[in-house]
């Protein structure tokens, strides 16, 4: 339900795979806090104004919008052992920048059916590649990850993206370019407590 009290009939997710978004974002020269979110919101708002939608972002809240649930209903993405959604083609290298909410029902294609690539991944390199063992049966150890990233030993993760994420064999060709990966890792580290 929107703030206006109107019911939402259609949700369109706006996202990207790989680093194709990066050139457009950097060309825009957006500055300030959360520049990628600001650029994404501005870009999505243009479409919303043209088609009569309402813009929501993953960071809007609390309460927060259920982006992961929406994504799992919209396309073949599945929870991965790392806690982020995995796509059969793009692997762990995709993101949802925002969503357009419409008060009317739009005709959309049926979602594609697929199985999680994690079901057939015997070795699960994502779970044993992290230098500090931050991923395991008990979930994600944020404190160990944070300490590693803030130490000099975490430089490879900070500049090239999480080693556990890079260990996934699915969607390797969609890995983020180094500048794109470093941007996200810096934002992730800045957002961690302590």
C-alpha positions as CSV (number, residue, x, y, z in Angstrom):
1,X,0.0,0.0,0.0
2,X,1.3,3.5,-0.9
3,X,1.3,6.4,1.5
4,X,-1.8,7.7,-0.4
5,X,-3.7,4.6,0.7
6,X,-3.8,3.3,-2.8
7,X,-3.1,-0.4,-3.3
8,X,-0.2,-1.5,-5.4
9,X,-1.2,-3.8,-8.3
10,X,2.2,-4.0,-10.2
11,X,5.8,-3.9,-9.1
12,X,8.5,-3.5,-11.7
13,X,12.0,-4.0,-10.4
14,X,14.8,-2.0,-11.9
15,X,18.3,-3.5,-11.8
16,X,21.4,-4.5,-13.6
17,X,23.7,-7.4,-14.3
18,X,27.4,-7.0,-14.4
19,X,29.0,-3.6,-14.7
20,X,27.0,-2.2,-17.6
21,X,25.4,0.3,-15.3
22,X,28.8,1.6,-14.2
23,X,29.7,3.7,-17.2
24,X,26.4,5.5,-17.1
25,X,26.7,6.2,-13.4
26,X,30.3,7.5,-13.6
27,X,29.5,9.6,-16.6
28,X,26.7,11.4,-14.6
29,X,29.3,12.5,-12.0
30,X,26.8,12.2,-9.1
31,X,28.4,13.3,-5.8
32,X,27.3,13.4,-2.2
33,X,26.3,10.7,0.2
34,X,25.1,7.5,-1.4
35,X,25.8,8.7,-5.0
36,X,24.7,5.5,-6.7
37,X,21.4,5.5,-4.8
38,X,20.8,9.2,-5.7
39,X,21.6,8.6,-9.4
40,X,19.4,5.5,-9.4
41,X,16.5,7.3,-7.8
42,X,16.8,10.2,-10.3
43,X,16.9,7.9,-13.2
44,X,14.0,5.8,-12.1
45,X,12.0,8.8,-11.2
46,X,12.1,10.0,-14.8
47,X,10.4,6.8,-15.9
48,X,7.9,7.0,-13.0
49,X,6.9,10.5,-14.0
50,X,6.4,9.4,-17.6
51,X,4.3,6.3,-16.8
52,X,2.6,7.2,-13.6
53,X,4.5,5.0,-11.2
54,X,5.9,5.5,-7.7
55,X,9.6,5.1,-6.9
56,X,10.8,3.0,-4.0
57,X,14.4,2.1,-3.2
58,X,15.9,-0.8,-1.2
59,X,17.2,1.8,1.4
60,X,13.8,3.4,1.9
61,X,12.5,2.7,5.4
62,X,11.9,1.5,8.0
63,X,9.8,-0.3,7.3
64,X,11.8,-1.6,4.3
65,X,10.3,-2.8,1.0
66,X,10.6,-6.6,0.4
67,X,13.0,-6.4,-2.6
68,X,14.3,-9.9,-2.2
69,X,10.8,-11.4,-2.0
70,X,9.8,-9.4,-5.1
71,X,12.8,-10.5,-7.0
72,X,12.2,-14.2,-6.2
73,X,8.6,-13.8,-7.6
74,X,9.8,-11.9,-10.7
75,X,12.7,-13.9,-11.9
76,X,14.7,-17.1,-11.3
77,X,16.8,-15.9,-8.3
78,X,17.5,-18.0,-5.2
79,X,19.1,-17.5,-1.8
80,X,22.8,-18.4,-2.0
81,X,25.0,-19.7,0.8
82,X,26.3,-16.2,1.1
83,X,22.9,-14.8,1.8
84,X,22.6,-12.8,-1.4
85,X,20.4,-13.9,-4.3
86,X,22.0,-15.9,-7.1
87,X,20.8,-15.9,-10.7
88,X,21.4,-18.9,-13.0
89,X,23.0,-16.8,-15.6
90,X,24.4,-13.7,-13.8
91,X,25.5,-15.5,-10.7
92,X,26.0,-13.1,-7.8
93,X,26.7,-10.2,-10.1
94,X,23.4,-8.4,-10.3
95,X,21.6,-5.9,-8.2
96,X,18.2,-4.2,-7.8
97,X,18.5,-0.4,-7.8
98,X,14.9,0.4,-7.1
99,X,11.3,-0.4,-8.1
100,X,8.3,1.2,-9.8
101,X,5.0,0.7,-8.1
102,X,1.8,1.0,-10.1
103,X,-1.7,1.3,-8.8
104,X,-2.9,-0.5,-12.0
105,X,-2.3,-4.0,-13.1
106,X,0.2,-4.2,-16.0
107,X,0.4,-7.2,-18.4
108,X,3.7,-8.8,-17.7
109,X,5.4,-11.9,-19.1
110,X,5.3,-15.0,-16.9
111,X,8.5,-15.5,-14.9
112,X,11.0,-17.9,-16.3
113,X,11.3,-21.1,-14.4
114,X,14.7,-22.4,-13.3
115,X,16.5,-24.2,-10.5
116,X,19.1,-22.7,-8.2
117,X,22.6,-23.3,-9.5
118,X,23.6,-23.9,-5.9
119,X,21.7,-27.2,-5.9
120,X,24.2,-28.8,-8.3
121,X,27.3,-27.0,-6.9
122,X,29.1,-29.8,-5.1
123,X,32.3,-28.0,-4.0
124,X,30.6,-24.8,-2.7
125,X,33.8,-22.7,-3.0
126,X,31.9,-19.7,-1.7
127,X,31.8,-21.3,1.7
128,X,35.5,-22.1,2.1
129,X,37.3,-19.3,0.2
130,X,36.8,-16.4,2.8
131,X,40.1,-15.9,4.5
132,X,38.4,-15.4,7.9
133,X,35.6,-18.0,7.4
134,X,32.9,-15.4,7.6
135,X,30.3,-17.7,5.9
136,X,29.1,-21.0,7.4
137,X,26.4,-23.0,8.9
138,X,25.6,-20.2,11.4
139,X,25.2,-17.6,8.7
140,X,27.3,-14.6,8.0
141,X,29.9,-13.5,10.6
142,X,29.8,-9.7,10.0
143,X,32.3,-8.9,12.8
144,X,35.0,-11.2,11.3
145,X,34.4,-9.8,7.9
146,X,34.5,-6.2,9.1
147,X,37.8,-6.8,11.1
148,X,39.3,-8.4,8.0
149,X,38.3,-5.6,5.7
150,X,39.6,-2.9,8.0
151,X,43.0,-4.7,8.4
152,X,45.7,-4.5,5.7
153,X,45.0,-8.1,4.9
154,X,41.5,-7.3,3.5
155,X,42.8,-5.1,0.7
156,X,42.1,-7.8,-2.0
157,X,38.5,-8.0,-0.9
158,X,38.2,-4.2,-0.8
159,X,39.6,-3.6,-4.3
160,X,38.3,-6.6,-6.2
161,X,35.2,-7.6,-4.3
162,X,34.6,-10.3,-1.7
163,X,36.7,-13.4,-2.3
164,X,33.8,-15.7,-1.4
165,X,31.6,-14.0,-3.9
166,X,34.3,-14.2,-6.6
167,X,34.8,-17.9,-5.9
168,X,31.3,-18.7,-7.2
169,X,31.6,-20.3,-10.7
170,X,28.3,-19.0,-11.9
171,X,28.2,-15.8,-14.0
172,X,32.0,-15.2,-13.9
173,X,31.7,-13.2,-17.1
174,X,29.4,-10.7,-15.2
175,X,31.8,-10.0,-12.4
176,X,32.0,-6.3,-11.6
177,X,34.8,-4.3,-13.0
178,X,37.5,-3.3,-10.4
179,X,36.3,0.3,-10.0
180,X,32.6,-0.9,-9.7
181,X,33.6,-3.6,-7.2
182,X,35.8,-1.3,-5.1
183,X,32.9,1.3,-4.9
184,X,30.5,-1.3,-3.5
185,X,33.0,-2.7,-1.1
186,X,33.8,0.8,0.3
187,X,30.1,1.5,0.7
188,X,29.6,-1.8,2.4
189,X,32.4,-1.2,4.8
190,X,31.2,2.4,5.6
191,X,27.8,0.9,6.3
192,X,29.0,-1.6,8.9
193,X,28.7,-0.7,12.6
194,X,31.8,0.1,14.6
